[in-house]
Each structure stands twice: as structure tokens, then as C-alpha cells.
Amino acid sequence: MTPHPNTSLPRDFYLRPTAEVARDLLGRYLVLERPDSPAHVARLVETEAYLGEEDLACHASRGHTKRTAPMYEEAGHAYIYFIYGMYWCLNVVTEAVGRPYAVLLRAAEAISELPAMNGPGKLCRALGLDGSSNRADLTSSELRVTEGVPLHTDRVGASPRIGVGYAGPWADRHLRFFDTASRSVSGPRRHRPG
């Protein structure tokens, strides 16, 4: 049965291992529907998995703080943070409550009329997302992830995450996933099959 592109992904989708969720988010639709404005729709083409307190590239490696609190909460919610004094970044919380795991949404292709989204800051800027959407329930709120058209495994690439050279052995883990055919991917396309 073909997935319906407008049906929100269920909570169970996010309760699986984070790298699996990151890979399976490719091809899904990120949808923002606000009152009195047209829906914004983008197809996800690049993600990164972050694996809790032991992952030295993950915000949670410094423990439970006010900033990281959403990562410790229910899967399927947004974790949005501000970086470099100028960019908002959108993550999807995964796995069980108390396990601070998340997937960074790095890049997307516009389905509706939107500016370029080849980078996590550009993705949030194009959709008009900021901290007011932190903790949004992505299964039922105005900001949702829908079934879209899941990407065939032949089109999934995997590589180390971008900009985490400080994370020791974690910097080399292949936890970045992307659509090898998409021109909207924000970083290098050198990869091994995902």
C-alpha cells in the first residue's frame, strides 16, 4: 500500500533506534500549516542522528540542562535551538523518555513555494521556525512530519556528520544520511550506501 503523503507519522515511528529514524525520515514531508496562510511543505533530503549523553557531538553530552530538556522528553516532538547567535535548528526527538536522542533535519526540497533549504539554519528560516515551535508535537500540531514518499535504500547515502570534528571517535561515525540524487543536500555527497 502506498503511503498517503498527508498522513502524519505516528509516535511509534520515532520510538525506534535513532539512526534508523534518521535514515527513514528521508523522503518524508515536513509540513507547517498556520491559520490564514498557505501550507508550507518540504521533502526531507538530509538528516543527522545524535545518540545521547555518550555521543560527544550531541548537546546531551553535557547532561540535562534547560536547553536540552526537550531531548529527554517524549519522542515525536521538536527540539529547536539557536546557534551562532543567528540560526534556529530543528531536531526530532527519538527513542524512550529519558534517553536524550534526536535527529537534526539538515536539508529539504521545497514542495510548496519556499526559499532554498540546503542547511539546517536555512530550513528553519525558509519555514519561519523559531523557538516558539520548540516541543511542538510533530504527530499532531501545525508543524508535522507526514508519510511523504519514503526513499528507496538505493538512494540513501551515509557519511560522518558535518562540523563535529571536536567529537573524537564520534566524529567518524556514519550518522549523516542523505538523498544521493538531491541537489538540496547541504554537504558532501561522498558516502557509503546507507
N, C-alpha and C positions, 0 to 999 in steps of 0.2 A: 504494500500500500504506500502511495506517495505521500510524504508529509504535507500537511497544509501550511503554507508559508505564514499564515496569520495566527496560528495557534501557539500560545506561549509554551516554552519548555517547562516541564513540571519540576517540582522541587527535587525529585529523585535523580534527575539528570545531574544535579550539582553535588549530590552526596557520594559520588564515585571518586576514585583517585584523581588528584588534581591534574596530572599530566594527561590523563585520558580525557578529562573535561576540556582542557585547553585544546587538544587536537580536535575534539568533536564539536567545538564551537565554530570552527571554520565552515563557512557557507551558511551559517545561521544569520538571521536578521536582527539587528539592533533597531528597535522601534521607539520613537518618542512621540507621544500623542498628547498635546496640550490643548486645553479648551481654546476655541477661537483662533486656531492656527492649523495649517495643513500638517499631516503626519510627516515626520522625518523617518526615512528608512535607509539603513546601510547594511551591506553584506560584509560580515566579518572575514578578514583575509589574513590576519596575523595576530598571534597571542603569545603570551609567555606564562609559564607556570612558576609559582613561588610556594615553597614547601615548608613553611612553618619556622619555628624557632631555631632549628638546626641548620637551615639554609641561610648562609651568611649574606646572600643577596636580598633576602626577604626583610621587609620592615619589622616583622615579628622577631627577628634575631635579637632584638634589643628588649624583647619581652612585651608584656601587656602594658600599653600606655593609652592615654586619651585618644591619640591619633589612630593607633592600631586596634582599638577596641572592636570596631565592626568585623575585623577578621576572625575574632573569637566567637562571633555570633552565628545566627542561623544561615545555612547555605542558601544560595539563590538571591542574596541581597548585594547591593552595590557597596563597594568601598572606594570612595573618591577622596583623593588627597591633592594637595597643592605642592608643586616643586619649583625650585629656582625662582621663586617669587613671581612667576608668570604663567605657569601651566597647571591645569587640572588634569588628572589621570583617572580613568575608570577601570576598576577591577571588579571581578565577580567572586564572591566568597564561595568556597567549596568545602566539602567534607563535613565531619560532625562538629557540633557546637563544642568549643574549647580547643579545637585544632585550627590554628591560625593560617590557613592555606587559602590561596586566591589565584586568580588568573587575570593578568593585565591584558586589556584589549588594546593592542598596539596599532592596528590599522584596519580600515574598512573601505569598501567601494560604495559610492552613493547609488541608491536605487531611486530615491526621490532627489529633487534638485538641491544639492548641498556642495559646499566647497570641498577641496581635497582633504582626505583624512589619512594621509600616509605618515602616521606618527601618533603616539597616544595623546599628546597635547593638542594636536590638530583635530583629532577625532572629537575630543570634548568641546573644542572651540566651535567646530562646524555644527554640532548639535545644540550648542548653547548650554552645556552642562557645567555645573559648578558644585560647590559644597552643599548646596541646598538639596541635591539629589543623593547625598551620602545616606546609606542604609535603605535606599529605595528597594522595594520588593520587586525583583526582575521577573517574577512569575505573574504579577497582577497589577502593578502600578502603571502610571503613564509612561514610565521607562521600562521596557520589557525586552527580553530576548525571545524570538519566535523560532519555530522549526526551520524556516527557510528551506534551503536545499543542501543537505549535508554533503560535504566534499568527499569525493571518492579517494580512497587511500593512495592511488597513483598520483594524485595532485598534491599530496601533503609532504612538505619538506620539514626537516628538523635541523636545528643548529644551536650553538650556545646562545644565551641571551645577550642582549645588547647593553653595553655600558656598565657591566658588573665585574670588571677586571679586578676590583678590590676584594672579591669574594673567595679568594683562594681556590681550592679544588672545585667549588661550586660554580666558578666562572666557566668551566669547561663542560658542564653538564648540558646535554641537548634538550633544553626545556623551552625552546622557542619553536613555534610551529607556524607554518605559513603556506598559502596557496602558491605553488610554484608558477602558476600561469598568470598571476595577478600583477598588474603594473603598479598597484597601490601599496605593495609591501614596502615597509619603511627602511629595511636594512638589506644586507647582502643576501643573495639567493643561493650562496654555496651551502650545500646541505647533504645530509644523508636522507634516504627515504624515512618518512615519519611513521 
